[in-house]
Amino acid sequence: MKRKSELVVPLLFLAAAPLVVYSVQRVFLHTPNERTMGTAFKIFFFHVPMGWLCMLMAVISGVAAYVQLRRRSRTASAVALASAEIGFLGGLGVMLTGPIWGHATWGTPWTGDARQVTTALLWLVIAAYLLLRHFGQHASERLAAALAIFGAVNVPLIYYAVKLWKTTHPTTGVVAKLPPEMWATFWPGLSALLLVSFGLFAIRARQLVLAGELDDAYVRLEDSRA
């Protein structure tokens, strides 16, 4: 059974490889330009999946951090940290591609609308969480978990920001309204990103669990020598 579970990560990467190649060539060679935004709209196929990834990982991190607080679970702690690290990378991609798309579409990289602000806030919260987990003292564990939970709570606010406030961002239903040729480009790209991300997530979470077990083994060894 253990041997079968070890095959999951390689299978994720193997499944992602052709999808990555297919989706990239779809974006640049087979997907037509959007009528009003032109070539700049192609950033959509990278920006939106990374945004979804960031929010998904923030939710996973928040839930795992809550379990960690309640049960003192090492596995939950590893899941919270690993998902936050993947979410940080996804958020970084959003923060880089968003201003490029905004400048090409709106004439300015930053308008300060509700979705931009809430997304930036989520990314900063994830960054603060990671700083506390990696460099904070043991006493900062509860504060770090609280940040992860706050980040998860912020995710619905990002999603509904375009409905609650007047924003320059497209509505939440834009993906469902994509024409068939763009729909056929978006989903393979999103699937490839998720497959790679969950593969990396599984590797990192396992690494963190093993590191904790090694630390415990070292402490026991030192205690036995004392």
Secondary structure as GFF3:
##gff-version 3
##sequence-region A 1 226
A	DSSP	alpha_helix	2	6	.	.	.	ID=ss1
A	DSSP	alpha_helix	8	25	.	.	.	ID=ss2
A	DSSP	pi_helix	26	30	.	.	.	ID=ss3
A	DSSP	three_ten_helix	39	43	.	.	.	ID=ss4
A	DSSP	alpha_helix	44	71	.	.	.	ID=ss5
A	DSSP	alpha_helix	74	106	.	.	.	ID=ss6
A	DSSP	alpha_helix	114	135	.	.	.	ID=ss7
A	DSSP	three_ten_helix	138	140	.	.	.	ID=ss8
A	DSSP	alpha_helix	141	164	.	.	.	ID=ss9
A	DSSP	alpha_helix	180	225	.	.	.	ID=ss10
###
